[in-house]
Amino acid sequence: PPFLLLSRFSAPPLPAGGIHPRITMALVGVVDQGTSSTRFMLFDGKGRPVACEQLPHEMITPKPGWVEIDPQVILSNTYTVMRSALARGVEMSAIKAVGITNQRETTLLWSRRTGRAFHNAIVWNDVRTTEIAEAMKARFGGQDAFRAKTGLPISEYFSALKLRWIIDNVPEAASAVASGDALFGTVDTWLTWHITGRQLHITDVTNASRTMLMDIKTLQWDEDQLKAFGIPRHILPEIKSSSEIYGWFCSESPLPGVPLSGILGDQQAALFGQAALHRGMAKSTFVRSPKL
């Protein structure tokens, strides 16, 4: 699957004139939609990078501890890096499949009718729902009240409380939820819905597992969790596996007719990308601090 080929490669150097010879070998693509930027990478059949394009985006911080991204910028940057990769000399017909890996937990709610989000995406590290999380802990018996079912502690980190905040604080969003016009998703869902011409409202198990709404045993949305957070089931995406052909890029996208065939949250993608493929294997992500 495309997401198994993720890595931190740089694009090959351009020859004189700035354009590679036309690339017609079979390729797979990966959208890497992260917290601070969006990348599109193309790999050949041996996992070697052929092209890599990246665009940063603005992090919006309206208050201390609040972190947002403009959803339209996420989408437009995704399309831009795809077009830039094609401009490297890649024949679109060479791209046989594309997968998405994404920042997890980041929460969006948008209109089924207009395709526009009701609020900026609330990013995973946003802490505006800390007080709500504390109230939930007190109400349900501590931070581990949902851990057996969801695998997660009650925390502002996860999507359910961010979604609850949007519904409670954006009147237009609340009205849309009540009327059936609202759709919820993490970044993978937002991109997939647009990429497929508004045809697919889906997520994969890794992203769903970070919402506090999925039962990690059944891999389905859990009615008790939905009731606890006051989230109506009809706004949620369908949960799919991480590797299957979900659909195809629409005619308005940069890659019309190319299959979308993988979705995986970024940390799980990195686990696979670093070849932790067997039970008991683990990966640790860290940042080395400069010496003081």
C-alpha positions as CSV (number, residue, x, y, z in Angstrom):
1,P,0.0,0.0,0.0
2,P,1.2,3.6,-0.6
3,F,1.5,4.5,3.0
4,L,4.1,1.7,3.6
5,L,6.5,3.7,1.4
6,L,6.5,6.8,3.6
7,S,9.9,8.2,4.5
8,R,11.7,11.5,5.0
9,F,13.5,11.6,1.6
10,S,14.3,14.7,-0.4
11,A,13.4,14.9,-4.0
12,P,16.2,14.0,-6.5
13,P,18.1,16.9,-7.8
14,L,16.8,18.6,-10.9
15,P,18.9,18.5,-14.0
16,A,19.9,21.6,-15.9
17,G,16.8,23.4,-17.0
18,G,14.9,22.5,-13.9
19,I,12.7,19.6,-15.2
20,H,13.3,15.9,-15.0
21,P,12.9,13.8,-18.1
22,R,9.3,12.6,-18.5
23,I,8.7,9.9,-15.8
24,T,6.5,7.1,-17.0
25,M,7.5,4.2,-14.7
26,A,4.8,3.0,-12.3
27,L,4.6,5.2,-9.2
28,V,2.7,5.4,-6.0
29,G,1.9,8.7,-4.3
30,V,1.5,9.8,-0.6
31,V,-0.2,12.9,0.8
32,D,1.6,13.7,4.1
33,Q,-0.7,16.2,5.7
34,G,1.0,17.3,8.9
35,T,0.7,19.9,11.6
36,S,2.8,22.5,10.0
37,S,2.9,21.6,6.3
38,T,1.6,19.4,3.5
39,R,3.8,17.2,1.3
40,F,3.2,15.0,-1.7
41,M,5.7,12.3,-2.5
42,L,6.1,9.9,-5.3
43,F,7.9,6.6,-5.1
44,D,8.9,4.0,-7.7
45,G,8.4,0.3,-7.3
46,K,11.6,-0.1,-5.2
47,G,10.5,2.6,-2.7
48,R,12.9,5.2,-4.1
49,P,11.7,8.8,-4.1
50,V,11.0,10.4,-7.5
51,A,9.5,13.7,-6.4
52,C,8.7,15.5,-3.2
53,E,6.8,18.8,-2.9
54,Q,6.0,20.6,0.4
55,L,4.1,23.7,1.4
56,P,3.9,25.1,5.0
57,H,0.7,26.7,6.3
58,E,-0.1,29.3,8.9
59,M,-0.9,28.1,12.4
60,I,-3.7,30.3,13.7
61,T,-3.5,31.1,17.5
62,P,-6.5,33.3,18.4
63,K,-5.9,32.8,22.2
64,P,-3.1,31.3,24.3
65,G,-3.4,27.5,24.0
66,W,-5.7,27.6,21.0
67,V,-4.3,26.3,17.8
68,E,-6.2,26.3,14.4
69,I,-5.6,25.8,10.7
70,D,-7.7,27.1,7.9
71,P,-9.4,24.0,6.3
72,Q,-9.4,25.5,2.8
73,V,-5.7,26.1,3.0
74,I,-5.2,22.4,3.9
75,L,-7.1,21.4,0.8
76,S,-5.6,24.0,-1.6
77,N,-2.1,23.2,-0.4
78,T,-2.7,19.5,-1.0
79,Y,-3.8,20.2,-4.6
80,T,-0.8,22.6,-5.1
81,V,1.8,20.1,-4.0
82,M,0.3,17.4,-6.3
83,R,0.4,19.8,-9.3
84,S,3.9,20.7,-8.4
85,A,5.0,17.1,-8.4
86,L,3.4,16.5,-11.8
87,A,5.3,19.6,-13.1
88,R,8.6,17.7,-12.2
89,G,8.1,15.7,-15.3
90,V,5.8,13.0,-14.0
91,E,3.1,11.6,-16.4
92,M,-0.1,11.4,-14.5
93,S,-0.8,8.0,-16.0
94,A,2.3,6.7,-14.2
95,I,0.6,7.2,-10.8
96,K,-1.1,4.0,-10.0
97,A,-2.4,4.8,-6.5
98,V,-2.3,7.4,-3.7
99,G,-2.5,7.1,0.0
100,I,-3.1,9.7,2.8
101,T,-1.3,10.0,6.1
102,N,-2.3,12.8,8.4
103,Q,-2.0,14.6,11.7
104,R,-4.4,12.8,13.9
105,E,-7.1,14.2,16.3
106,T,-7.3,17.5,14.4
107,T,-11.1,18.1,14.1
108,L,-13.3,19.6,11.4
109,L,-17.0,20.1,10.9
110,W,-18.4,21.2,7.5
111,S,-21.5,21.5,5.4
112,R,-22.6,18.7,3.3
113,R,-24.3,21.2,1.0
114,T,-21.6,23.8,0.6
115,G,-18.5,21.9,1.4
116,R,-17.3,24.8,3.6
117,A,-16.1,24.2,7.2
118,F,-18.1,25.9,10.0
119,H,-14.9,26.7,11.9
120,N,-11.2,26.5,11.5
121,A,-9.7,23.0,12.1
122,I,-9.0,22.6,15.8
123,V,-5.5,21.1,16.0
124,W,-4.6,18.1,18.1
125,N,-2.4,20.2,20.5
126,D,-5.2,22.8,21.2
127,V,-6.1,22.9,24.9
128,R,-9.3,25.0,24.8
129,T,-11.4,22.0,26.0
130,T,-9.3,21.3,29.2
131,E,-12.1,22.4,31.5
132,I,-14.6,20.2,29.6
133,A,-12.2,17.3,30.0
134,E,-11.9,17.9,33.7
135,A,-15.7,18.0,34.1
136,M,-16.0,14.7,32.1
137,K,-13.5,13.1,34.4
138,A,-15.5,14.1,37.5
139,R,-18.8,13.0,35.9
140,F,-17.7,9.6,34.7
141,G,-15.2,8.6,37.4
142,G,-11.7,9.7,36.5
143,Q,-9.5,10.0,33.4
144,D,-9.6,6.2,32.7
145,A,-13.3,5.9,32.7
146,F,-13.3,5.2,28.9
147,R,-9.9,3.5,28.6
148,A,-11.2,-0.1,28.5
149,K,-13.4,0.7,25.5
150,T,-11.5,3.3,23.6
151,G,-7.9,2.7,24.8
152,L,-7.6,6.4,25.7
153,P,-7.8,8.6,28.8
154,I,-10.3,11.4,28.9
155,S,-8.3,14.3,27.5
156,E,-8.5,17.6,25.5
157,Y,-6.1,16.0,23.1
158,F,-8.7,13.8,21.4
159,S,-11.3,14.7,18.8
160,A,-14.6,14.2,20.7
161,L,-14.2,17.2,22.9
162,K,-13.0,19.4,20.1
163,L,-16.1,18.4,18.1
164,R,-18.3,19.1,21.1
165,W,-16.8,22.5,21.5
166,I,-17.6,23.4,17.9
167,I,-21.2,22.3,18.2
168,D,-21.6,24.2,21.5
169,N,-19.9,27.4,20.3
170,V,-20.7,27.9,16.6
171,P,-24.4,28.4,16.2
172,E,-24.3,27.7,12.5
173,A,-22.6,24.3,13.2
174,A,-25.2,23.4,15.8
175,S,-28.1,24.2,13.4
176,A,-26.4,22.1,10.6
177,V,-26.0,19.2,13.0
178,A,-29.6,19.3,13.9
179,S,-30.7,19.6,10.2
180,G,-28.5,16.8,9.0
181,D,-26.2,19.1,6.9
182,A,-23.1,18.7,9.1
183,L,-20.3,16.2,8.5
184,F,-17.5,15.6,11.0
185,G,-14.0,14.3,10.2
186,T,-10.4,14.4,11.0
187,V,-8.0,15.7,8.2
188,D,-8.1,12.4,6.3
189,T,-11.9,12.6,6.1
190,W,-11.9,16.2,5.0
191,L,-9.4,15.5,2.2
192,T,-11.0,12.3,1.1
193,W,-14.5,13.9,0.8
194,H,-13.2,16.6,-1.4
195,I,-10.7,14.5,-3.4
196,T,-13.5,12.0,-4.4
197,G,-15.9,14.8,-5.5
198,R,-17.9,14.8,-2.2
199,Q,-18.7,11.1,-2.7
200,L,-16.9,9.5,0.3
201,H,-17.4,10.4,3.9
202,I,-15.0,7.9,5.5
203,T,-12.1,7.5,7.9
204,D,-9.8,4.6,8.8
205,V,-9.5,2.7,12.1
206,T,-6.3,4.5,13.1
207,N,-7.8,8.0,12.9
208,A,-11.1,6.8,14.4
209,S,-9.3,5.3,17.3
210,R,-8.1,8.8,18.3
211,T,-11.5,10.3,18.7
212,M,-12.6,8.7,22.0
213,L,-15.7,7.5,20.1
214,M,-14.6,4.2,18.7
215,D,-14.7,0.8,20.4
216,I,-11.2,-0.6,19.9
217,K,-12.6,-4.2,20.0
218,T,-15.4,-3.8,17.5
219,L,-13.7,-1.1,15.4
220,Q,-17.0,0.7,15.2
221,W,-18.5,3.9,16.7
222,D,-19.8,3.1,20.1
223,E,-23.3,4.2,21.1
224,D,-22.4,4.7,24.8
225,Q,-19.5,7.0,23.9
226,L,-21.6,9.0,21.5
227,K,-24.2,9.4,24.3
228,A,-21.5,10.5,26.8
229,F,-20.3,13.3,24.5
230,G,-23.6,14.1,23.0
231,I,-22.5,13.4,19.4
232,P,-25.1,12.3,16.9
233,R,-24.1,9.3,14.9
234,H,-25.3,10.7,11.5
235,I,-22.5,13.3,11.4
236,L,-19.7,10.6,11.7
237,P,-17.8,9.1,8.8
238,E,-17.9,5.4,8.0
239,I,-14.9,3.5,9.5
240,K,-12.9,1.6,6.9
241,S,-9.7,-0.4,6.9
242,S,-6.4,1.3,6.4
243,S,-5.6,-0.3,3.0
244,E,-8.2,-0.8,0.3
245,I,-9.4,1.1,-2.8
246,Y,-11.9,3.5,-1.3
247,G,-12.6,5.4,-4.5
248,W,-11.0,7.5,-7.2
249,F,-9.8,11.1,-7.5
250,C,-12.6,13.3,-9.1
251,S,-12.3,15.2,-12.3
252,E,-11.8,18.5,-10.4
253,S,-8.8,17.2,-8.6
254,P,-5.2,17.2,-9.9
255,L,-5.2,13.4,-10.3
256,P,-8.5,12.5,-11.9
257,G,-9.2,8.7,-12.1
258,V,-6.3,7.7,-9.7
259,P,-7.3,5.3,-7.0
260,L,-7.2,6.4,-3.4
261,S,-6.1,3.2,-1.7
262,G,-4.6,3.9,1.8
263,I,-5.4,6.1,4.9
264,L,-3.3,5.9,8.0
265,G,-2.7,8.3,10.9
266,D,0.8,9.7,10.9
267,Q,2.2,7.9,13.9
268,Q,0.9,4.5,12.7
269,A,2.3,5.3,9.2
270,A,5.7,6.0,10.8
271,L,5.5,2.7,12.7
272,F,5.0,0.8,9.4
273,G,7.4,3.1,7.5
274,Q,10.2,2.1,10.0
275,A,9.3,-1.6,9.4
276,A,7.8,-2.4,12.8
277,L,5.6,-5.0,11.2
278,H,5.4,-7.7,13.9
279,R,3.7,-8.0,17.3
280,G,5.9,-6.6,20.0
281,M,7.8,-4.2,17.9
282,A,7.7,-0.5,18.8
283,K,8.7,2.9,17.6
284,S,9.6,6.0,19.6
285,T,9.4,9.5,18.1
286,F,11.5,12.2,19.9
287,V,13.1,15.6,19.4
288,R,16.7,16.1,20.5
289,S,16.9,19.3,22.5
290,P,20.0,21.5,22.0
291,K,22.5,21.5,24.8
292,L,22.0,24.3,27.3
